[in-house]
C-alpha cells in the first residue's frame, strides 16, 4: 500500500521539529554556563511535537495546546501501549512556560534537565517505533 505523500510530509515535519527540539535540549544542557531552563523547555516541545506527529499520522485532530496530558490521552486512545510513556511525559508540560519568562520560581538543576532529556528522548523514540520508517526525520 502506497503512503499518502501529503500525510507523510506533514507527519515528518512534526517529527523533524521534535527531533530538532531534542537536539537543542541536548546541546544546551552541557553549555557553560549551562542553560538548564532552556533545555527543559525544548524537552517539553520535543515531546509535544512527537505526540502531535503521532496524532497527525493517525488522522486525529488536536487543539493548539502545550498540555501533554491532553495530547497524550488522545495518543493513548489510538495506542494504549503509549500509556506509560505519556505518564512519564506529563510533568514536562509545565516546562512550556515555567522557565521562559522572568521571575521563574527557580532554575532547574542539572539532574532535572537530564531527567527531562531522558523523558523527551523516550517519547520521541516511542512514537518513532510505532510509525513507518519512511517518516523518520
Backbone as JSON Lines, residues from 0, in Angstrom:
{"i":0,"aa":"X","n":[0.84,-1.18,0.0],"ca":[0.0,0.0,0.0],"c":[0.89,1.25,0.0]}
{"i":1,"aa":"X","n":[0.62,2.14,-0.92],"ca":[1.39,3.39,-1.03],"c":[0.98,4.36,0.08]}
{"i":2,"aa":"X","n":[1.96,5.06,0.6],"ca":[1.69,6.05,1.64],"c":[1.27,7.37,0.99]}
{"i":3,"aa":"X","n":[0.34,8.06,1.63],"ca":[-0.13,9.37,1.17],"c":[1.01,10.37,1.33]}
{"i":4,"aa":"X","n":[1.51,10.92,0.22],"ca":[2.68,11.82,0.31],"c":[2.42,13.06,1.16]}
{"i":5,"aa":"X","n":[1.22,13.61,1.12],"ca":[0.93,14.79,1.94],"c":[0.94,14.45,3.43]}
{"i":6,"aa":"X","n":[0.37,13.3,3.76],"ca":[0.36,12.86,5.15],"c":[1.78,12.54,5.62]}
{"i":7,"aa":"X","n":[2.56,11.93,4.77],"ca":[3.96,11.66,5.1],"c":[4.7,12.96,5.37]}
{"i":8,"aa":"X","n":[4.53,13.94,4.49],"ca":[5.22,15.22,4.66],"c":[4.8,15.93,5.93]}
{"i":9,"aa":"X","n":[3.51,15.97,6.21],"ca":[3.03,16.66,7.41],"c":[3.51,15.96,8.68]}
{"i":10,"aa":"X","n":[3.42,14.65,8.7],"ca":[3.88,13.9,9.87],"c":[5.38,14.06,10.04]}
{"i":11,"aa":"X","n":[6.12,13.92,8.95],"ca":[7.58,14.05,9.02],"c":[7.98,15.45,9.5]}
{"i":12,"aa":"X","n":[7.22,16.47,9.14],"ca":[7.52,17.83,9.6],"c":[7.4,17.93,11.12]}
{"i":13,"aa":"X","n":[6.34,17.33,11.69],"ca":[6.19,17.31,13.15],"c":[7.37,16.57,13.8]}
{"i":14,"aa":"X","n":[7.72,15.44,13.23],"ca":[8.79,14.63,13.8],"c":[10.16,15.29,13.66]}
{"i":15,"aa":"X","n":[10.37,16.02,12.57],"ca":[11.62,16.75,12.39],"c":[11.74,17.85,13.44]}
{"i":16,"aa":"X","n":[10.64,18.55,13.7],"ca":[10.65,19.58,14.74],"c":[10.92,18.96,16.11]}
{"i":17,"aa":"X","n":[10.3,17.82,16.37],"ca":[10.53,17.12,17.65],"c":[12.0,16.74,17.78]}
{"i":18,"aa":"X","n":[12.56,16.2,16.72],"ca":[13.97,15.81,16.72],"c":[14.88,17.0,16.94]}
{"i":19,"aa":"X","n":[14.56,18.12,16.29],"ca":[15.38,19.33,16.45],"c":[15.29,19.88,17.87]}
{"i":20,"aa":"X","n":[14.1,19.84,18.47],"ca":[13.96,20.3,19.85],"c":[14.75,19.41,20.8]}
{"i":21,"aa":"X","n":[14.73,18.11,20.56],"ca":[15.5,17.19,21.4],"c":[17.0,17.48,21.25]}
{"i":22,"aa":"X","n":[17.44,17.68,20.02],"ca":[18.85,18.01,19.78],"c":[19.22,19.32,20.47]}
{"i":23,"aa":"X","n":[18.34,20.3,20.42],"ca":[18.61,21.58,21.08],"c":[18.74,21.39,22.59]}
{"i":24,"aa":"X","n":[17.85,20.61,23.18],"ca":[17.92,20.35,24.62],"c":[19.24,19.69,24.98]}
{"i":25,"aa":"X","n":[19.63,18.72,24.19],"ca":[20.88,18.01,24.45],"c":[22.09,18.93,24.3]}
{"i":26,"aa":"X","n":[22.02,19.87,23.37],"ca":[23.13,20.8,23.16],"c":[23.2,21.88,24.24]}
{"i":27,"aa":"X","n":[22.06,22.31,24.74],"ca":[22.02,23.4,25.72],"c":[22.44,22.95,27.12]}
{"i":28,"aa":"X","n":[22.15,21.71,27.44],"ca":[22.38,21.23,28.79],"c":[23.86,21.29,29.2]}
{"i":29,"aa":"X","n":[24.81,20.89,28.35],"ca":[26.2,20.91,28.8],"c":[26.93,22.23,28.57]}
{"i":30,"aa":"X","n":[26.25,23.24,28.08],"ca":[26.92,24.52,27.81],"c":[27.48,25.12,29.09]}
{"i":31,"aa":"X","n":[28.41,26.02,28.92],"ca":[28.99,26.7,30.08],"c":[28.8,28.2,29.9]}
{"i":32,"aa":"X","n":[28.01,28.85,30.73],"ca":[27.21,28.24,31.79],"c":[26.05,27.45,31.19]}
{"i":33,"aa":"X","n":[25.61,26.41,31.89],"ca":[24.54,25.57,31.36],"c":[23.22,26.32,31.26]}
{"i":34,"aa":"X","n":[22.44,25.93,30.3],"ca":[21.13,26.54,30.07],"c":[20.05,25.49,30.36]}
{"i":35,"aa":"X","n":[19.95,25.12,31.63],"ca":[19.04,24.05,32.03],"c":[17.58,24.39,31.78]}
{"i":36,"aa":"X","n":[17.18,25.62,32.04],"ca":[15.79,26.02,31.82],"c":[15.42,25.95,30.35]}
{"i":37,"aa":"X","n":[16.31,26.41,29.51],"ca":[16.07,26.37,28.07],"c":[16.03,24.92,27.58]}
{"i":38,"aa":"X","n":[16.92,24.09,28.15],"ca":[16.92,22.67,27.78],"c":[15.59,22.04,28.16]}
{"i":39,"aa":"X","n":[15.09,22.35,29.36],"ca":[13.81,21.79,29.81],"c":[12.68,22.22,28.88]}
{"i":40,"aa":"X","n":[12.68,23.49,28.47],"ca":[11.66,23.97,27.53],"c":[11.68,23.14,26.25]}
{"i":41,"aa":"X","n":[12.85,22.91,25.69],"ca":[12.94,22.15,24.44],"c":[12.54,20.69,24.63]}
{"i":42,"aa":"X","n":[12.71,20.15,25.84],"ca":[12.24,18.8,26.12],"c":[10.72,18.72,26.03]}
{"i":43,"aa":"X","n":[10.05,19.71,26.61],"ca":[8.59,19.74,26.53],"c":[8.16,19.84,25.07]}
{"i":44,"aa":"X","n":[8.84,20.71,24.33],"ca":[8.49,20.9,22.93],"c":[8.72,19.62,22.12]}
{"i":45,"aa":"X","n":[9.82,18.93,22.37],"ca":[10.11,17.68,21.65],"c":[9.01,16.65,21.9]}
{"i":46,"aa":"X","n":[8.63,16.49,23.16],"ca":[7.58,15.52,23.49],"c":[6.25,15.92,22.84]}
{"i":47,"aa":"X","n":[5.91,17.18,22.95],"ca":[4.64,17.66,22.38],"c":[4.59,17.42,20.87]}
{"i":48,"aa":"X","n":[5.64,17.78,20.18],"ca":[5.64,17.67,18.72],"c":[5.68,16.22,18.26]}
{"i":49,"aa":"X","n":[6.38,15.36,19.0],"ca":[6.37,13.94,18.66],"c":[4.97,13.36,18.79]}
{"i":50,"aa":"X","n":[4.31,13.68,19.91],"ca":[2.95,13.19,20.11],"c":[1.99,13.74,19.06]}
{"i":51,"aa":"X","n":[2.15,14.99,18.7],"ca":[1.29,15.57,17.67],"c":[1.58,14.96,16.3]}
{"i":52,"aa":"X","n":[2.82,14.59,16.06],"ca":[3.15,13.86,14.83],"c":[2.44,12.51,14.78]}
{"i":53,"aa":"X","n":[2.41,11.83,15.92],"ca":[1.72,10.55,16.03],"c":[0.23,10.73,15.73]}
{"i":54,"aa":"X","n":[-0.36,11.76,16.31],"ca":[-1.78,12.03,16.06],"c":[-2.03,12.39,14.61]}
{"i":55,"aa":"X","n":[-1.15,13.19,14.04],"ca":[-1.28,13.56,12.63],"c":[-1.31,12.31,11.76]}
{"i":56,"aa":"X","n":[-0.35,11.42,11.97],"ca":[-0.27,10.2,11.17],"c":[-1.55,9.37,11.3]}
{"i":57,"aa":"X","n":[-2.13,9.4,12.47],"ca":[-3.33,8.59,12.73],"c":[-4.63,9.34,12.47]}
{"i":58,"aa":"X","n":[-4.54,10.48,11.8],"ca":[-5.73,11.2,11.39],"c":[-6.54,11.81,12.51]}
{"i":59,"aa":"X","n":[-5.88,12.13,13.61],"ca":[-6.57,12.71,14.76],"c":[-6.34,14.21,14.81]}
{"i":60,"aa":"X","n":[-7.4,14.95,14.99],"ca":[-7.34,16.41,15.11],"c":[-7.03,16.74,16.57]}
{"i":61,"aa":"X","n":[-6.19,17.73,16.79],"ca":[-5.84,18.13,18.15],"c":[-5.87,19.64,18.27]}
{"i":62,"aa":"X","n":[-6.09,20.08,19.51],"ca":[-6.1,21.52,19.78],"c":[-4.68,22.06,19.83]}
{"i":63,"aa":"X","n":[-4.58,23.37,19.68],"ca":[-3.3,24.03,19.94],"c":[-3.15,24.13,21.45]}
{"i":64,"aa":"X","n":[-2.33,23.27,22.0],"ca":[-2.12,23.23,23.44],"c":[-0.73,22.7,23.72]}
{"i":65,"aa":"X","n":[-0.18,23.08,24.86],"ca":[1.11,22.54,25.31],"c":[0.89,21.48,26.39]}
{"i":66,"aa":"X","n":[-0.35,21.15,26.68],"ca":[-0.7,20.21,27.73],"c":[-0.46,18.78,27.25]}
{"i":67,"aa":"X","n":[0.62,18.17,27.76],"ca":[0.98,16.83,27.32],"c":[-0.01,15.77,27.8]}
{"i":68,"aa":"X","n":[-0.72,16.04,28.88],"ca":[-1.74,15.09,29.32],"c":[-2.87,15.03,28.29]}
{"i":69,"aa":"X","n":[-3.32,16.18,27.84],"ca":[-4.4,16.21,26.85],"c":[-3.98,15.54,25.55]}
{"i":70,"aa":"X","n":[-2.82,15.94,25.03],"ca":[-2.33,15.38,23.77],"c":[-2.04,13.88,23.95]}
{"i":71,"aa":"X","n":[-1.45,13.56,25.09],"ca":[-1.11,12.17,25.36],"c":[-2.33,11.27,25.46]}
{"i":72,"aa":"X","n":[-3.39,11.76,26.08],"ca":[-4.62,10.96,26.18],"c":[-5.17,10.65,24.79]}
{"i":73,"aa":"X","n":[-5.06,11.59,23.88],"ca":[-5.5,11.33,22.51],"c":[-4.65,10.23,21.89]}
{"i":74,"aa":"X","n":[-3.35,10.26,22.16],"ca":[-2.45,9.23,21.63],"c":[-2.78,7.86,22.22]}
{"i":75,"aa":"X","n":[-3.07,7.83,23.51],"ca":[-3.41,6.58,24.18],"c":[-4.7,5.99,23.62]}
{"i":76,"aa":"X","n":[-5.62,6.86,23.18],"ca":[-6.85,6.35,22.59],"c":[-6.58,5.64,21.26]}
{"i":77,"aa":"X","n":[-5.47,5.98,20.62],"ca":[-5.06,5.31,19.38],"c":[-4.24,4.07,19.7]}
{"i":78,"aa":"X","n":[-3.33,4.21,20.66],"ca":[-2.42,3.12,21.02],"c":[-2.23,3.09,22.53]}
{"i":79,"aa":"X","n":[-2.99,2.25,23.22],"ca":[-2.93,2.2,24.68],"c":[-1.54,1.85,25.23]}
{"i":80,"aa":"X","n":[-0.67,1.25,24.41],"ca":[0.66,0.91,24.9],"c":[1.53,2.14,25.13]}
{"i":81,"aa":"X","n":[1.07,3.3,24.73],"ca":[1.8,4.55,24.98],"c":[1.54,5.09,26.38]}
{"i":82,"aa":"X","n":[0.69,4.46,27.14],"ca":[0.26,4.97,28.43],"c":[1.43,5.28,29.37]}
{"i":83,"aa":"X","n":[2.35,4.35,29.55],"ca":[3.47,4.59,30.47],"c":[4.35,5.74,30.0]}
{"i":84,"aa":"X","n":[4.59,5.81,28.71],"ca":[5.4,6.89,28.15],"c":[4.73,8.23,28.36]}
{"i":85,"aa":"X","n":[3.44,8.3,28.1],"ca":[2.7,9.55,28.3],"c":[2.71,9.93,29.78]}
{"i":86,"aa":"X","n":[2.49,8.97,30.66],"ca":[2.5,9.27,32.1],"c":[3.83,9.89,32.53]}
{"i":87,"aa":"X","n":[4.93,9.37,32.0],"ca":[6.25,9.94,32.32],"c":[6.4,11.35,31.76]}
{"i":88,"aa":"X","n":[5.78,11.62,30.6],"ca":[5.96,12.9,29.92],"c":[5.1,14.03,30.48]}
{"i":89,"aa":"X","n":[3.98,13.71,31.08],"ca":[3.03,14.73,31.54],"c":[3.69,15.83,32.38]}
{"i":90,"aa":"X","n":[4.59,15.51,33.32],"ca":[5.2,16.59,34.1],"c":[6.02,17.59,33.28]}
{"i":91,"aa":"X","n":[6.41,17.22,32.07],"ca":[7.14,18.16,31.22],"c":[6.26,19.33,30.78]}
{"i":92,"aa":"X","n":[4.95,19.19,30.88],"ca":[4.03,20.25,30.42],"c":[4.38,21.61,30.99]}
{"i":93,"aa":"X","n":[4.72,21.65,32.26],"ca":[5.0,22.96,32.89],"c":[6.25,23.62,32.33]}
{"i":94,"aa":"X","n":[7.11,22.86,31.68],"ca":[8.32,23.45,31.1],"c":[8.0,24.31,29.87]}
{"i":95,"aa":"X","n":[6.78,24.23,29.37],"ca":[6.38,25.07,28.24],"c":[6.39,26.54,28.63]}
{"i":96,"aa":"X","n":[6.26,26.82,29.94],"ca":[6.18,28.21,30.39],"c":[7.07,28.51,31.59]}
{"i":97,"aa":"X","n":[7.38,27.52,32.38],"ca":[7.98,27.74,33.7],"c":[9.29,28.54,33.68]}
{"i":98,"aa":"X","n":[10.16,28.29,32.73],"ca":[11.47,28.94,32.73],"c":[11.65,29.92,31.58]}
{"i":99,"aa":"X","n":[10.58,30.23,30.88],"ca":[10.67,31.07,29.69],"c":[10.59,32.55,29.98]}
{"i":100,"aa":"X","n":[10.11,32.92,31.14],"ca":[9.87,34.33,31.43],"c":[10.59,34.73,32.71]}
{"i":101,"aa":"X","n":[10.87,36.03,32.86],"ca":[11.49,36.49,34.11],"c":[10.61,36.15,35.31]}
{"i":102,"aa":"X","n":[11.25,35.94,36.43],"ca":[10.51,35.66,37.64],"c":[10.24,34.18,37.86]}
{"i":103,"aa":"X","n":[10.98,33.33,37.18],"ca":[10.81,31.89,37.38],"c":[11.03,31.56,38.85]}
{"i":104,"aa":"X","n":[10.3,30.58,39.37],"ca":[10.42,30.26,40.78],"c":[11.81,29.73,41.15]}
{"i":105,"aa":"X","n":[12.5,29.13,40.2],"ca":[13.85,28.61,40.4],"c":[14.42,28.24,39.05]}
{"i":106,"aa":"X","n":[15.71,28.0,39.01],"ca":[16.34,27.47,37.82],"c":[16.51,25.97,38.03]}
{"i":107,"aa":"X","n":[16.2,25.18,37.03],"ca":[16.35,23.74,37.21],"c":[17.82,23.36,37.38]}
{"i":108,"aa":"X","n":[18.05,22.3,38.1],"ca":[19.4,21.79,38.29],"c":[19.76,20.83,37.16]}
{"i":109,"aa":"X","n":[21.01,20.45,37.11],"ca":[21.5,19.55,36.05],"c":[20.7,18.25,36.03]}
{"i":110,"aa":"X","n":[20.43,17.68,37.19],"ca":[19.71,16.41,37.25],"c":[18.3,16.54,36.67]}
{"i":111,"aa":"X","n":[17.63,17.65,36.96],"ca":[16.27,17.86,36.42],"c":[16.32,17.95,34.9]}
{"i":112,"aa":"X","n":[17.31,18.67,34.38],"ca":[17.45,18.78,32.93],"c":[17.77,17.42,32.31]}
{"i":113,"aa":"X","n":[18.64,16.66,32.93],"ca":[18.99,15.33,32.43],"c":[17.78,14.41,32.41]}
{"i":114,"aa":"X","n":[16.97,14.46,33.45],"ca":[15.76,13.64,33.51],"c":[14.77,14.06,32.42]}
{"i":115,"aa":"X","n":[14.65,15.37,32.21],"ca":[13.74,15.87,31.17],"c":[14.2,15.4,29.79]}
{"i":116,"aa":"X","n":[15.5,15.43,29.56],"ca":[16.03,14.97,28.27],"c":[15.76,13.48,28.09]}
{"i":117,"aa":"X","n":[15.96,12.7,29.13],"ca":[15.7,11.25,29.04],"c":[14.23,10.98,28.73]}
{"i":118,"aa":"X","n":[13.34,11.73,29.36],"ca":[11.9,11.55,29.11],"c":[11.55,11.96,27.68]}
{"i":119,"aa":"X","n":[12.05,13.11,27.25],"ca":[11.75,13.57,25.88],"c":[12.28,12.57,24.86]}
{"i":120,"aa":"X","n":[13.48,12.06,25.08],"ca":[14.06,11.07,24.17],"c":[13.17,9.82,24.13]}
{"i":121,"aa":"X","n":[12.68,9.39,25.29],"ca":[11.82,8.2,25.35],"c":[10.52,8.42,24.57]}
{"i":122,"aa":"X","n":[9.96,9.63,24.67],"ca":[8.73,9.93,23.94],"c":[8.99,9.89,22.43]}
{"i":123,"aa":"X","n":[10.03,10.56,21.99],"ca":[10.35,10.6,20.56],"c":[10.59,9.17,20.05]}
{"i":124,"aa":"X","n":[11.36,8.4,20.78],"ca":[11.65,7.02,20.36],"c":[10.4,6.15,20.36]}
{"i":125,"aa":"X","n":[9.53,6.33,21.36],"ca":[8.3,5.55,21.41],"c":[7.4,5.85,20.21]}
{"i":126,"aa":"X","n":[7.3,7.12,19.87],"ca":[6.49,7.5,18.71],"c":[7.11,6.94,17.43]}
{"i":127,"aa":"X","n":[8.4,7.14,17.24],"ca":[9.05,6.66,16.02],"c":[8.92,5.15,15.86]}
{"i":128,"aa":"X","n":[8.97,4.42,16.97],"ca":[8.88,2.97,16.9],"c":[7.5,2.49,16.45]}
{"i":129,"aa":"X","n":[6.51,3.38,16.51],"ca":[5.15,3.0,16.16],"c":[4.73,3.5,14.78]}
{"i":130,"aa":"X","n":[5.66,4.11,14.08],"ca":[5.36,4.69,12.77],"c":[6.24,4.05,11.7]}
{"i":131,"aa":"X","n":[5.8,4.12,10.44],"ca":[6.63,3.58,9.36],"c":[8.0,4.27,9.31]}
{"i":132,"aa":"X","n":[9.02,3.53,8.97],"ca":[10.38,4.07,8.94],"c":[10.52,5.23,7.95]}
{"i":133,"aa":"X","n":[9.68,5.3,6.95],"ca":[9.74,6.39,5.97],"c":[9.45,7.75,6.59]}
{"i":134,"aa":"X","n":[8.91,7.77,7.77],"ca":[8.55,9.03,8.42],"c":[9.69,9.61,9.25]}
{"i":135,"aa":"X","n":[10.73,8.84,9.45],"ca":[11.83,9.32,10.28],"c":[12.46,10.57,9.66]}
{"i":136,"aa":"X","n":[12.73,11.55,10.53],"ca":[13.33,12.79,10.0],"c":[14.78,12.56,9.57]}
